[in-house]
């Protein structure tokens, strides 16, 4: 029984030391790194949306409206 209690105490102490180490660790990302990543993703997203808008405006929408007009202008 003492052996089981000793093993649990050792495991608990190991877990506590790992948690302390993780909380006091100075490594990791800072706020500036995260802000730069968010800014880059917003800019890339805006560029993709602008490209899709231009594609739809010049290529897809004129032919789509023409096809819809032809569909409703049926004189059969």
C-alpha positions in Angstrom: 0.0 0.0 0.0 2.9 2.3 0.8 4.3 1.6 -2.6 1.1 2.8 -4.4 1.0 6.0 -2.3 4.6 6.7 -3.0 4.1 6.2 -6.8 1.1 8.5 -6.8 3.0 11.2 -4.9 5.9 11.0 -7.4 3.5 11.2 -10.3 1.7 14.2 -8.7 5.0 16.0 -8.1 6.1 15.4 -11.7 2.8 16.8 -13.0 3.1 19.9 -10.7 6.7 20.5 -11.8 5.7 20.3 -15.4 2.8 22.7 -14.9 5.1 25.2 -13.0 7.7 25.0 -15.8 5.0 25.6 -18.5 3.6 28.6 -16.6 7.0 30.2 -16.0 8.4 29.6 -19.4 9.4 32.7 -21.3 9.4 31.1 -24.8 6.4 31.5 -27.1 4.8 34.1 -29.3 4.5 37.7 -28.3 1.6 40.0 -29.1 3.5 41.7 -32.0 4.0 38.3 -33.8 0.3 37.5 -33.5 -0.7 41.0 -34.6 1.5 40.7 -37.7 0.0 37.3 -38.6 -3.5 38.6 -38.3 -2.7 41.7 -40.4 -1.1 39.6 -43.1 -4.1 37.2 -43.2 -6.5 40.2 -43.5 -4.5 41.7 -46.4 -4.3 38.4 -48.2 -8.0 37.8 -47.7 -8.8 41.3 -49.0 -6.7 40.7 -52.1 -8.4 37.4 -52.8 -11.8 38.9 -52.4 -10.9 41.8 -54.7 -9.7 39.3 -57.3 -12.8 37.3 -57.1 -14.9 40.4 -57.4 -13.1 41.5 -60.5 -13.5 38.0 -62.0 -17.2 37.9 -61.3 -17.8 41.5 -62.4 -16.0 41.2 -65.8 -16.4 37.6 -66.7 -19.3 35.8 -65.0 -21.9 38.5 -64.3 -22.3 39.9 -67.8 -22.9 36.5 -69.3 -25.1 35.5 -66.5 -27.4 38.5 -66.9 -27.5 38.0 -70.6 -28.6 34.4 -70.2 -31.2 35.4 -67.7 -32.6 38.1 -70.0 -32.7 35.6 -72.9 -34.5 33.1 -70.6 -37.3 35.5 -69.8 -37.4 37.0 -73.3 -38.6 33.7 -74.7 -41.1 34.2 -77.5 -41.9 30.6 -78.4 
